[in-house]
Amino acid sequence: MQTNGLHHVAISVKELEPAVRFYADVMGFEQIERPDFGFPGAWFQAGDHQLHLMEMADCEPDPRQHYALRVDDLDAAMAAITAAGGKVKRSLPDVPGAGRQAFLRDPTGNRIELNQPD
C-alpha cells in the first residue's frame, strides 16, 4: 500500500469548548464544518492536515502519546503560542535526526510537539 500523506489526527478531549478555544485562539487553527455524528466534536484545518476533536468526558490521554506539527521557525511558533496564552517548553538539546522540538499540552492534557526539522 502506498499513501499520499496524513489526512487527519483524531483526539479525545474531556470538554469540547475549552479545547475549541485552545485550538482556535492559542494554536491558530481554522475551525471547519463537521458532520453531525451524534456526539460532540469539532474539526480544524491545520496547514495541509486536519485535527478532529471528540468530546469524551472520561478520557485520560497517555502522557507520552503525542502528535507533531512541523513548523518552519520554532522560535516564532513558540512566541505566538506564548503571546496567545499558551505554555510551551523547549526541548533541549536538539535531537539528531529530529531537529528542534518544543512541547505543550491542550486543556485535556494531550501532548503536542512542535518540530522544526534539521
Residue pairs with C-beta under 8 A, 6 or more apart in sequence:
5 48
5 49
6 49
7 49
7 50
8 43
8 49
8 50
8 51
8 52
9 49
9 50
9 51
9 52
9 67
10 51
10 52
10 53
10 54
11 51
11 52
11 53
11 54
11 61
11 67
11 106
11 108
11 110
12 53
12 54
12 55
12 56
12 59
12 61
12 108
12 110
13 19
13 53
13 54
13 55
13 56
13 59
13 106
13 107
13 108
13 110
14 55
14 56
14 57
14 58
14 59
14 107
14 108
15 55
15 57
15 107
15 108
16 40
16 41
16 42
16 53
16 55
18 107
19 42
19 53
19 55
19 106
19 107
19 108
20 31
20 42
20 53
22 86
22 106
22 107
23 29
23 31
23 42
23 44
23 51
23 53
23 106
24 30
24 31
24 44
25 84
25 85
26 81
26 84
26 85
26 86
27 46
27 81
27 84
27 86
27 112
28 80
28 84
29 44
29 45
29 46
29 51
30 44
30 45
31 42
31 43
31 44
32 43
32 44
32 45
32 50
33 43
34 41
34 42
34 43
34 52
39 54
39 55
40 54
40 55
41 52
41 53
41 54
41 55
42 52
42 53
43 50
43 51
43 52
43 53
44 50
44 51
44 52
44 53
46 69
47 69
47 70
59 108
60 109
61 108
61 109
61 110
61 111
63 109
63 111
64 111
65 110
65 111
66 103
66 110
66 111
66 112
66 113
67 112
67 113
68 112
68 113
68 114
68 115
69 112
69 113
69 114
69 115
70 115
70 116
70 117
71 77
71 114
71 115
71 116
72 116
73 116
74 90
74 100
74 101
74 102
74 114
74 115
74 116
77 102
77 114
77 116
78 88
78 90
78 102
78 114
81 88
81 104
81 114
82 88
86 104
87 104
87 105
88 102
88 103
88 104
88 114
89 102
89 103
89 104
90 100
90 101
90 102
91 100
91 101
91 102
91 103
94 100
94 101
94 118
95 101
96 118
97 118
98 115
98 117
98 118
99 115
99 116
99 117
99 118
100 115
100 116
101 113
101 114
101 115
101 116
102 113
102 114
103 111
103 112
103 113
103 114
104 111
104 112
104 114
105 111
105 112
106 112
